[in-house]
Amino acid sequence: MHIVSVHVQAGARTEQVTETTPHTLSIRVRTVPEKGKATQRVAELLAAHYNIPVSLVTLMSGRTSRTKKFRIGA
């Protein structure tokens, strides 16, 4: 288990995950930031990036912020 800091750009033209440091990612999602849809898509992209199920990705802080912290793993 580890904590990852994520900077999110919602409403982007393309989806992309960029690792800026070992525990910091920049993620662009096409989904608009309304009703948690962009955050859910970020969780899905994180799960794909780390090759784990979405159920092991938990939002720790930043529900309505562009900067979020996720717990990865059990």
CORJODA-V678092 format. One record per helix or strand of 2 or more residues. SS is the DSSP state (2 for helix, 1 for strand). FROM is the first residue (numbers start at 1). TO is the last residue. If there is no record, write none. Layout:
# CORJODA-V678092
SS,FROM,TO  SS,FROM,TO
This chain:
# CORJODA-V678092
1,2,10  1,16,21  1,24,29  2,37,50  2,54,56  1,57,61  1,67,72
